[in-house]
Structure formats: C-alpha cells, structure tokens
Amino acid sequence: MTVKQNHERIVRLEDDVQEIQDRLTSLEMKHIDLMARLDTIASGVKVILAIVGASLGIDVGIEGGMI
C-alpha cells in the first residue's frame, strides 16, 4: 500500500470511530431517559399501592422504599 492509500484508510477509520462514538452517546442518552421514566413509573406504582392499601386497611410497609 502506498502512503496515500494508508492515509485515506486512516481517515475512513477515524470517521467510522467518530460515527460509533456519536451512536454510543445517543444510546447513553436514550438509556438515561428510559431509566428516569421507569423510575417515575415505579414511584407512581408504589404511591398507588400505598393508597389502595390504606383504603383497604392493609399495612403495605413501604419503609425505606421497599415494598
């Protein structure tokens, strides 16, 4: 391979690495968003369970965030 061919190959590889880094960043942001949504849903379920339990006179025991 000539120096020019090697240089072109390196440039293509650097572009590929940058694209992979961009995709990884996007996936990390989507993961953070999804985990935040799941945490909100879990908190809502705990509150609903506590309300239903209180209305039925059942001690659900939500101390320390554990059901």
Secondary structure, 3 states (H helix, E strand, C coil): CCHHHHHHHHHHHHHHHHHHHHHHHHHHHHHHHHHHHHHHHHHHHHHHHHHHHHHHCCCCCCHHHCC
